Amino acid sequence: MSERSSSAPRRRNSTCCTKFPPKGKKPLTHQDEEGGGQRVRFGRQRSVVFPPTRWHPKKTDATLPDMSLKREYVYGYNGSCRNSLHFVSETEIAYPVACLVVILDVFSNKQRFFEGHTNDVQCLAWNERHQLCISGQMDEKGTAGPKACIWSPARPSSFCNLPHPRDARSVSAAAISPDGHVAVTFTTDDARSFYLWRGPFGRAVAKEATLTHIFSGSSGRQSTLGVFMFEAACSSSTMTFTTVGVGHFKHWVINFPQNSPITVSQKKGVYGKNPARNPLDWAWRKDDGSAWLVADNGQLYMVMNHSATASKQLASKPLACVEQLPGGRWIAGAVDGTIYVGSGDSMKVEEEIPFAELQGSQAQAFSSTATARFNAITVRRHLAVFGCSNHALFLVDYTRLELLRVLQVSHTTEAWALDFHPTLAILATASARGGVRFWNVADRKAAVGKVLRSEFPAWSLAFQPTDGSLLAVGMDKGLLEVMHFPSLQPTFRERLSRSAERVSSLRFSPCGRYLAAGSWDQEVYLLHIDSESRVTLHRILSGNSSSIVSVMFSEDSRYVMSNSKDCQILHWTTKDGTLQRSQSVFRDTRWQAPWTSVLGWPVVGIWSDPKYDASDINSACQAYAPHHDLLAFGDDYGCVKLLRYPSPFLNPRIEVFTGHASFVTAVRFSPSNVLVTLGGDDHSICQWSLQPRGFEEDLTPTLRHPWAELEGSEAPQDRFAFLGRSEEATPREDPDPEPRRSRVFQDINQVQIGEEEKRATGPTGKRFYHHQQSQGVRNALQWD
């Protein structure tokens, strides 16, 4: 038979694939192959899956879920955006991270969000008189160019669009004139173009209008990174401002005559005797046109229009930010974390204090693991908020030289690993730089100073699901480390991969006695954990033809399943590591909850987007009861998506959520169904809650944790003081220790179920999240 004729039967028997689903309103499923299998495509890779024998689709299985996601909180700050940190009220600051501008109340820790951008926000400016913000972004994927948005923090859901040409690349700086009628934006194209926009922006924001620029031109060869409006010299016909950028600062005057063309005048700044390579920040002093300028040579300059009239050497390191204080005083920050406060035309330094010497316990805690590299500042009354190039935010009382709070911290490099502790309100994340961070998802704060440094980049991590007493971290060079938690003392550390490939996926078995470690060397390493928490290598599971991306166990811990980059699904027995050749025998196998594999019959629907290839979905996670019929996943386009579970359909209805500016590397539900999504290289972690669709009231659950009942003098100052403590640590002497222990440190294994526990039990009979705690934490939650 010819090649053409032999392929004809395959075309007649082939079924529709997820990449090219047929049109139709009914949920589409695949035609059965021989043996009951279904031919599917995961991205562009063909595969065969087997549905459960008694499964029958319902009409609602492919519809939108009854629940939706609400963004509760965003951890992180984009420290690469200079001059983009502003007080927008007495207690709120605005700053960019990923595709969002976050509006944070520095006292209540509540957040609101401007969500009008579609890619990384690169700049942010604030007009105090008209209460308007303008923010610019990178260009979108595809043919669209970058854009800027004008919006009000009082109503961030409405905004005015300022679209730029597609060759503009990104909007690097922007500002609004004092009268609120003209905006200027600078881009990073080859000509370093600038654009002028005119309109009553307050009305344009209310109408959600899209405007067209009225003038454009070239600003020179270097990129502009900040625009500073001079209010005293601005009018309805003139706009005066200064720009600071790579290797230059410039003084601009733009005239808008009624019956004549727009005229633009720009003069490059002159330093005098002490030139700087790169100016970094600018702050106006008085209405006479004088200003402060700081640069990378550690000098503070006094500038009049475009000429420096005086300078003073303040630091050996670059001065990165400066701001005007009342009474003619000024405050500046250096990249080594030193704060300078001075006054007068003499530029006299009144205070000079390193960050680590600020009052407040968090200053020393942060300095124990990182350096505060200041590059942005905003001031309101006695408060100053400092932003850092290593993606941290600090609230400082500069009159008392006290660090009030570390507002945000972030991973400085791309992060791929996260997991929830099974019984405590703790989230752990790991980055390619080799650091493991811990987060308090109940109080929505980072554990300042609690960073576990590793020798190599970390790519995966997992808590033991039974009591969280073990934490496993998979690293580069094939290294796996298993530690006791919370003492963080290693119990196992070994290089598993002979070819030194990364450990890309980790999962404990439901019984807690096995740990599967998937590696890019195409092997799955099965480890056994005995009753004394000793970890030994049990079996090496071979058979994959590509790198491992995820691993899972069956509900009874008898089998382990792996997914690989070439969309291969393999199964082994945990007893002796035998490879199971037939997939059909696992069609009725119950797998551990939550489902986290990206391949398989229950998750065929997540590949329904026709633009996906096999590497575009990095992580998926099923929700816990009572919402176990939901599944969330993240993709390489920065989207978080929610659909019903299981989803073996070609065209399921999926709800899409944006906000990340990088590929979403990991998603995970907590046992209380708090969803956390990790943006690979956008320095953000988004925390979401499940809400009934169309229900406007906030139903965010109040998370409980072991220290929830402690108040006043009993409450520990450091909620994470127990991290790194030995399990054998003895609590300090207390005149009446028993009542405190019964409230906080009671071992859940010794609790007799009574009326109190019944009240803490949900409708499904499951104890409320964070009500339990591991025995290791019982004696470790101590404070000095």
PATI-908900 format. One record per residue (C-alpha): residue in one letter; x, y, z. Coordinates in steps of 0.05 Angstrom, whole numbers, padded with zeros to 5 digits, always signed. Layout:
# residues N
aXYZ/...
This chain:
# residues 784
m+00000+00000+00000/s+00026+00069-00017/e+00045+00120+00035/r-00014+00163+00017/s-00065+00108+00021/s-00038+00082+00087/s-00046+00150+00119/a-00119+00158+00097/p-00149+00113+00151/r-00111+00152+00204/r-00142+00217+00179/r-00212+00187+00181/n-00203+00159+00252/s-00165+00219+00280/t-00202+00263+00329/c-00202+00338+00341/c-00144+00364+00382/t-00139+00419+00433/k-00100+00463+00386/f-00154+00464+00332/p-00221+00452+00368/p-00282+00451+00323/k-00335+00503+00331/g-00395+00487+00374/k-00432+00505+00438/k-00432+00436+00470/p-00371+00412+00509/l-00327+00373+00462/t-00293+00308+00481/h-00246+00263+00444/q-00266+00201+00406/d-00245+00136+00438/e-00185+00098+00413/e-00176+00024+00419/g-00175+00004+00492/g-00216+00064+00514/g-00161+00115+00506/q-00169+00185+00478/r-00121+00219+00430/v-00103+00288+00455/r-00053+00343+00444/f-00016+00377+00500/g+00008+00439+00463/r+00035+00411+00398/q+00052+00342+00427/r+00006+00283+00415/s-00011+00236+00471/v-00063+00185+00495/v-00102+00190+00560/f-00154+00144+00592/p-00217+00170+00626/p-00247+00136+00687/t-00292+00079+00669/r-00355+00108+00702/w-00345+00181+00683/h-00400+00215+00644/p-00397+00289+00625/k-00448+00338+00652/k-00475+00399+00617/t-00441+00445+00667/d-00372+00411+00666/a-00345+00456+00611/t-00379+00521+00634/l-00347+00577+00674/p-00337+00560+00748/d-00386+00587+00799/m-00327+00617+00836/s-00279+00671+00814/l-00212+00697+00838/k-00202+00763+00875/r-00132+00792+00881/e-00121+00803+00956/y-00049+00823+00961/v+00015+00830+00920/y+00082+00817+00953/g+00141+00851+00920/y+00167+00916+00889/n+00201+00931+00824/g+00264+00966+00846/s+00289+00976+00775/c+00239+01033+00764/r+00273+01097+00788/n+00233+01158+00809/s+00170+01116+00813/l+00152+01118+00887/h+00102+01169+00912/f+00057+01187+00970/v-00012+01196+00941/s-00046+01211+01007/e-00027+01220+01080/t-00021+01145+01090/e-00019+01114+01020/i+00039+01104+00973/a+00038+01082+00900/y+00092+01040+00867/p+00099+00993+00807/v+00107+00918+00808/a+00097+00872+00747/c+00036+00897+00706/l+00006+00932+00766/v+00012+00997+00805/v+00000+00981+00878/i-00032+01032+00925/l-00011+01011+00995/d-00033+01039+01061/v+00031+01039+01101/f-00005+01032+01168/s-00062+00983+01155/n-00024+00944+01101/k-00085+00944+01056/q-00075+00947+00981/r-00113+00972+00921/f-00090+00962+00849/f-00088+00998+00783/e-00095+00943+00731/g-00096+00980+00665/h-00028+00958+00640/t-00013+00897+00597/n+00062+00891+00608/d+00116+00913+00657/v+00104+00982+00687/q+00168+01022+00676/c+00152+01090+00706/l+00103+01126+00751/a+00092+01200+00765/w+00043+01237+00810/n+00007+01304+00802/e-00010+01328+00872/r-00054+01386+00852/h-00102+01346+00809/q-00093+01279+00845/l-00074+01243+00780/c-00022+01189+00765/i+00011+01175+00699/s+00046+01108+00688/g+00082+01078+00628/q+00096+01007+00607/m+00137+00962+00560/d+00108+00946+00492/e+00060+00888+00487/k+00076+00823+00453/g+00055+00827+00380/t+00045+00889+00337/a+00019+00937+00390/g+00066+00989+00418/p+00074+01012+00490/k+00025+01058+00525/a+00018+01105+00583/c-00043+01111+00627/i-00071+01170+00666/w-00113+01151+00725/s-00135+01172+00795/p-00118+01133+00858/a-00188+01150+00883/r-00217+01108+00827/p-00163+01064+00796/s-00213+01025+00754/s-00221+01083+00704/f-00163+01109+00663/c-00144+01147+00600/n-00101+01111+00548/l-00042+01144+00513/p-00020+01094+00459/h+00050+01101+00429/p+00077+01076+00362/r+00098+01003+00361/d+00172+01021+00350/a+00173+01062+00415/r+00192+00999+00455/s+00176+01026+00524/v+00155+01089+00562/s+00214+01103+00607/a+00190+01169+00639/a+00127+01211+00642/a+00096+01270+00678/i+00033+01314+00679/s+00037+01389+00678/p+00015+01426+00742/d-00050+01450+00710/g-00069+01378+00691/h-00077+01393+00617/v-00012+01370+00585/a+00028+01306+00593/v+00097+01289+00568/t+00125+01218+00557/f+00194+01193+00538/t+00207+01128+00502/t+00268+01082+00490/d+00267+01078+00414/d+00329+01094+00374/a+00312+01168+00372/r+00294+01170+00446/s+00230+01204+00426/f+00185+01246+00470/y+00111+01258+00460/l+00064+01313+00483/w-00010+01300+00500/r-00063+01351+00513/g-00132+01347+00543/p-00172+01356+00607/f-00146+01292+00636/g-00196+01291+00693/r-00253+01285+00643/a-00214+01238+00599/v-00204+01191+00657/a-00278+01191+00674/k-00296+01176+00602/e-00239+01124+00595/a-00217+01161+00531/t-00160+01144+00485/l-00119+01205+00464/t-00071+01220+00407/h-00006+01258+00417/i-00003+01329+00392/f+00073+01334+00383/s+00134+01289+00382/g+00208+01296+00374/s+00276+01268+00392/s+00306+01280+00461/g+00377+01258+00444/r+00418+01195+00446/q+00410+01176+00519/s+00348+01148+00553/t+00308+01192+00600/l+00290+01161+00668/g+00255+01217+00705/v+00215+01280+00692/f+00208+01334+00745/m+00158+01390+00733/f+00175+01460+00758/e+00108+01486+00781/a+00129+01558+00792/a+00148+01567+00718/c+00089+01529+00687/s+00027+01563+00659/s-00027+01550+00608/s+00021+01569+00552/t+00088+01545+00580/m+00113+01481+00611/t+00181+01478+00646/f+00213+01415+00672/t+00279+01379+00682/t+00296+01309+00659/v+00347+01261+00688/g+00374+01203+00649/v+00433+01162+00628/g+00494+01208+00627/h+00455+01274+00628/f+00406+01321+00659/k+00368+01373+00617/h+00327+01435+00627/w+00265+01439+00582/v+00218+01496+00564/i+00159+01481+00519/n+00114+01537+00494/f+00042+01528+00469/p+00025+01593+00432/q-00048+01598+00410/n-00037+01611+00336/s+00034+01585+00326/p+00069+01518+00326/i+00094+01487+00390/t+00166+01506+00407/v+00213+01463+00447/s+00277+01487+00481/q+00324+01439+00516/k+00391+01454+00548/k+00439+01402+00573/g+00460+01409+00645/v+00530+01432+00665/y+00565+01406+00728/g+00625+01453+00734/k+00687+01429+00770/n+00660+01361+00794/p+00626+01327+00736/a+00586+01263+00746/r+00579+01205+00699/n+00506+01192+00714/p+00457+01237+00752/l+00407+01196+00790/d+00353+01239+00823/w+00328+01310+00827/a+00287+01351+00877/w+00265+01424+00870/r+00286+01469+00927/k+00252+01536+00918/d+00209+01575+00869/d+00272+01611+00842/g+00289+01549+00801/s+00342+01520+00848/a+00343+01445+00859/w+00382+01388+00891/l+00415+01336+00846/v+00450+01271+00867/a+00496+01229+00823/d+00536+01165+00820/n+00599+01200+00845/g+00570+01209+00914/q+00563+01285+00905/l+00504+01328+00924/y+00495+01386+00874/m+00458+01451+00881/v+00431+01469+00812/m+00401+01532+00783/n+00363+01518+00719/h+00414+01477+00679/s+00479+01495+00716/a+00508+01468+00780/t+00527+01525+00827/a+00556+01484+00885/s+00571+01413+00904/k+00592+01372+00964/q+00620+01301+00970/l+00574+01262+01017/a+00591+01190+01004/s+00642+01145+00971/k+00585+01106+00940/p+00533+01133+00891/l+00477+01177+00920/a+00415+01149+00887/c+00356+01190+00914/v+00341+01258+00944/e+00279+01294+00969/q+00263+01363+00995/l+00243+01370+01069/p+00206+01427+01103/g+00248+01487+01123/g+00297+01482+01065/r+00325+01416+01090/w+00338+01354+01048/i+00344+01278+01056/a+00385+01232+01011/g+00399+01158+01007/a+00461+01121+00981/v+00466+01054+00948/d+00503+01026+01009/g+00442+01040+01053/t+00466+01104+01087/i+00415+01159+01100/y+00437+01233+01100/v+00396+01291+01127/g+00421+01362+01117/s+00400+01434+01113/g+00413+01503+01083/d+00452+01530+01025/s+00516+01505+01057/m+00492+01433+01046/k+00512+01417+01117/v+00500+01344+01138/e+00461+01341+01203/e+00451+01266+01207/e+00488+01208+01175/i+00466+01138+01194/p+00474+01070+01162/f+00411+01030+01152/a+00432+00975+01200/e+00439+01027+01256/l+00367+01053+01251/q+00324+01041+01311/g+00276+00983+01305/s+00288+00908+01306/q+00272+00898+01232/a+00332+00941+01212/q+00381+00891+01240/a+00339+00832+01217/f+00339+00856+01145/s+00413+00875+01147/s+00431+00804+01169/t+00411+00777+01101/a+00416+00835+01052/t+00439+00907+01040/a+00390+00964+01032/r+00410+00993+00965/f+00368+01057+00962/n+00347+01084+00895/a+00280+01119+00908/i+00248+01162+00963/t+00182+01196+00977/v+00167+01239+01038/r+00103+01259+01074/r+00108+01298+01140/h+00156+01259+01186/l+00154+01195+01144/a+00199+01174+01088/v+00190+01112+01045/f+00254+01086+01013/g+00255+01040+00953/c+00315+00995+00938/s+00345+00969+00874/n+00344+00900+00906/h+00268+00905+00908/a+00252+00924+00980/l+00210+00980+01010/f+00221+01012+01079/l+00179+01060+01121/v+00225+01105+01162/d+00211+01160+01213/y+00269+01206+01193/t+00258+01252+01253/r+00272+01194+01301/l+00317+01154+01254/e+00273+01094+01264/l+00254+01039+01216/l+00179+01031+01228/r+00168+00973+01181/v+00195+00934+01123/l+00138+00944+01074/q+00160+00896+01019/v+00215+00848+01000/s+00224+00808+00936/h+00266+00756+00903/t+00321+00791+00864/t+00324+00737+00809/e+00273+00692+00776/a+00235+00646+00824/w+00206+00578+00806/a+00189+00543+00871/l+00135+00552+00924/d+00094+00511+00973/f+00048+00521+01033/h+00061+00493+01101/p+00003+00444+01113/t-00016+00470+01182/l+00014+00539+01191/a+00001+00604+01154/i+00070+00600+01122/l+00088+00603+01048/a+00158+00585+01026/t+00188+00607+00959/a+00256+00596+00927/s+00294+00632+00872/a+00349+00618+00822/r+00397+00657+00865/g+00393+00603+00918/g+00350+00637+00971/v+00289+00608+01006/r+00242+00661+01035/f+00183+00653+01082/w+00118+00693+01081/n+00062+00702+01130/v+00000+00696+01087/a-00047+00710+01145/d-00017+00777+01163/r+00007+00788+01091/k+00078+00803+01110/a+00146+00775+01094/a+00188+00741+01147/v+00242+00795+01150/g+00311+00767+01160/k+00287+00695+01152/v+00323+00676+01088/l+00353+00607+01079/r+00415+00613+01035/s+00433+00553+00991/e+00496+00539+00954/f+00462+00531+00886/p+00400+00559+00852/a+00336+00528+00880/w+00284+00504+00830/s+00234+00465+00872/l+00212+00456+00944/a+00159+00418+00983/f+00134+00411+01055/q+00118+00343+01083/p+00041+00341+01080/t+00027+00304+01144/d+00053+00354+01194/g+00102+00399+01157/s+00160+00375+01198/l+00205+00367+01137/l+00222+00417+01082/a+00255+00391+01018/v+00292+00438+00970/g+00314+00416+00900/m+00373+00454+00872/d+00419+00460+00813/k+00475+00409+00801/g+00427+00353+00821/l+00430+00371+00895/l+00372+00354+00942/e+00370+00378+01014/v+00317+00356+01065/m+00313+00396+01129/h+00274+00392+01194/f+00223+00447+01201/p+00224+00497+01234/s+00295+00485+01259/l+00320+00482+01186/q+00373+00432+01207/p+00391+00385+01149/t+00374+00311+01154/f+00393+00294+01082/r+00439+00328+01032/e+00463+00291+00971/r+00476+00301+00897/l+00426+00255+00863/s+00440+00269+00790/r+00505+00240+00763/s+00501+00289+00705/a+00491+00347+00754/e+00423+00367+00725/r+00374+00408+00767/v+00321+00377+00812/s+00260+00408+00779/s+00201+00378+00817/l+00189+00352+00887/r+00128+00319+00919/f+00118+00280+00984/s+00071+00221+00985/p+00005+00230+01023/c+00031+00184+01078/g+00094+00226+01084/r+00140+00165+01078/y+00163+00177+01006/l+00193+00236+00970/a+00196+00238+00894/a+00249+00283+00862/g+00244+00294+00787/s+00307+00317+00752/w+00326+00344+00684/d+00370+00283+00675/q+00304+00246+00658/e+00305+00206+00723/v+00257+00206+00782/y+00292+00194+00848/l+00248+00160+00900/l+00269+00170+00972/h+00244+00136+01035/i+00232+00170+01102/d+00231+00128+01165/s+00196+00142+01231/e+00258+00179+01256/s+00256+00226+01195/r+00318+00194+01166/v+00319+00200+01090/t+00350+00148+01044/l+00350+00138+00969/h+00301+00081+00955/r+00298+00074+00879/i+00319+00109+00816/l+00259+00109+00767/s+00280+00108+00694/g+00242+00108+00629/n+00231+00182+00612/s+00258+00208+00546/s+00260+00281+00568/s+00267+00325+00629/i+00218+00317+00686/v+00169+00375+00699/s+00124+00347+00753/v+00114+00286+00798/m+00054+00260+00837/f+00034+00200+00880/s-00029+00159+00882/e-00075+00170+00942/d-00052+00104+00974/s+00022+00121+00960/r+00031+00056+00920/y+00047+00090+00854/v+00085+00151+00830/m+00071+00188+00765/s+00116+00235+00725/n+00106+00285+00670/s+00163+00304+00623/k+00177+00359+00574/d+00160+00315+00514/c+00090+00304+00545/q+00104+00233+00567/i+00065+00205+00626/l+00097+00147+00663/h+00080+00107+00725/w+00121+00065+00774/t+00107+00026+00837/t+00137+00056+00900/k+00151-00012+00931/d+00204-00035+00881/g+00206+00019+00828/t+00177-00024+00772/l+00157+00015+00710/q+00084+00003+00692/r+00078-00005+00617/s+00003+00003+00611/q-00030+00070+00625/s-00100+00043+00620/v-00094+00005+00686/f-00090+00073+00721/r-00154+00102+00693/d-00191+00091+00759/t-00132+00105+00805/r-00145+00159+00856/w-00088+00209+00858/q-00065+00251+00916/a-00099+00318+00928/p-00089+00369+00903/w-00075+00350+00831/t-00012+00388+00809/s+00009+00355+00744/v+00003+00393+00678/l-00010+00329+00638/g-00065+00277+00644/w-00138+00265+00630/p-00165+00313+00683/v-00126+00372+00654/v-00134+00365+00579/g-00175+00429+00579/i-00119+00473+00604/w-00085+00464+00536/s-00144+00491+00496/d-00110+00556+00476/p-00086+00546+00404/k-00022+00587+00415/y+00005+00541+00469/d+00063+00495+00457/a+00085+00440+00505/s+00127+00487+00548/d+00076+00544+00557/i+00043+00517+00621/n+00090+00512+00680/s+00045+00496+00738/a-00026+00476+00757/c-00062+00463+00822/q-00130+00436+00843/a-00167+00471+00899/y-00184+00437+00964/a-00253+00417+00989/p-00306+00443+00986/h-00281+00474+00920/h-00243+00413+00895/d-00280+00421+00829/l-00235+00480+00811/l-00166+00483+00781/a-00118+00542+00771/f-00058+00544+00725/g-00007+00595+00700/d+00024+00603+00632/d+00083+00636+00598/y+00040+00696+00578/g+00034+00721+00649/c-00038+00696+00657/v-00070+00660+00715/k-00130+00619+00692/l-00187+00584+00729/l-00232+00529+00704/r-00273+00470+00728/y-00239+00405+00748/p-00235+00354+00718/s-00232+00385+00649/p-00222+00333+00594/f-00255+00379+00542/l-00228+00412+00480/n-00264+00479+00490/p-00278+00490+00565/r-00296+00560+00589/i-00237+00590+00625/e-00232+00654+00665/v-00168+00693+00654/f-00133+00738+00705/t-00074+00784+00690/g-00024+00822+00732/h+00041+00784+00723/a+00091+00813+00674/s+00132+00750+00668/f+00116+00676+00658/v+00077+00648+00717/t+00125+00595+00743/a+00084+00565+00800/v+00013+00565+00828/r-00011+00533+00892/f-00074+00530+00934/s-00069+00528+01010/p-00114+00481+01049/s-00160+00542+01061/n-00161+00555+00986/v-00118+00616+00986/l-00084+00616+00917/v-00013+00642+00909/t+00018+00653+00841/l+00092+00666+00828/g+00116+00712+00773/g+00182+00684+00747/d+00223+00747+00739/d+00174+00804+00755/h+00191+00805+00830/s+00118+00793+00849/i+00077+00741+00887/c+00002+00749+00880/q-00046+00724+00934/w-00117+00709+00912/s-00182+00687+00946/l-00241+00650+00918/q-00305+00691+00913/p-00374+00674+00886/r-00380+00700+00816/g-00415+00767+00813/f-00415+00775+00889/e-00386+00843+00907/e-00379+00835+00983/d-00310+00815+01006/l-00312+00743+01029/t-00237+00736+01041/p-00229+00684+01097/t-00193+00704+01161/l-00134+00657+01165/r-00117+00628+01233/h-00049+00612+01258/p-00018+00590+01325/w-00005+00661+01349/a-00073+00689+01330/e-00099+00692+01402/l-00038+00727+01430/e-00047+00801+01441/g-00013+00858+01477/s+00049+00841+01516/e+00042+00767+01501/a+00046+00776+01426/p+00115+00763+01397/q+00148+00820+01360/d+00175+00772+01308/r+00121+00725+01284/f+00174+00681+01252/a+00222+00678+01311/f+00214+00603+01312/l+00246+00593+01243/g+00315+00565+01251/r+00303+00547+01324/s+00318+00477+01348/e+00258+00433+01365/e+00290+00418+01432/a+00294+00492+01450/t+00265+00505+01518/p+00217+00562+01529/r+00237+00618+01575/e+00214+00614+01646/d+00144+00638+01657/p+00108+00645+01724/d+00045+00614+01694/p+00065+00574+01632/e+00008+00526+01628/p-00048+00573+01606/r-00003+00600+01551/r+00015+00531+01528/s-00057+00508+01526/r-00075+00567+01481/v-00016+00565+01433/f+00030+00505+01439/q-00020+00448+01449/d-00001+00387+01409/i-00058+00373+01361/n-00045+00298+01365/q-00063+00299+01439/v-00127+00340+01432/q-00191+00305+01448/i-00246+00326+01400/g-00296+00366+01440/e-00342+00425+01432/e-00286+00474+01420/e-00257+00434+01363/k-00326+00423+01333/r-00335+00498+01328/a-00269+00502+01290/t-00290+00448+01242/g-00317+00467+01175/p-00380+00439+01141/t-00340+00382+01112/g-00315+00359+01180/k-00244+00382+01165/r-00208+00424+01217/f-00200+00496+01197/y-00134+00514+01165/h-00080+00536+01214/h-00119+00506+01273/q-00070+00449+01271/q+00004+00455+01283/s+00063+00408+01281/q+00095+00381+01343/g+00161+00413+01321/v+00130+00483+01323/r+00100+00470+01392/n+00164+00485+01429/a+00195+00529+01375/l+00147+00588+01378/q+00186+00629+01428/w+00208+00700+01434/d+00260+00738+01475/
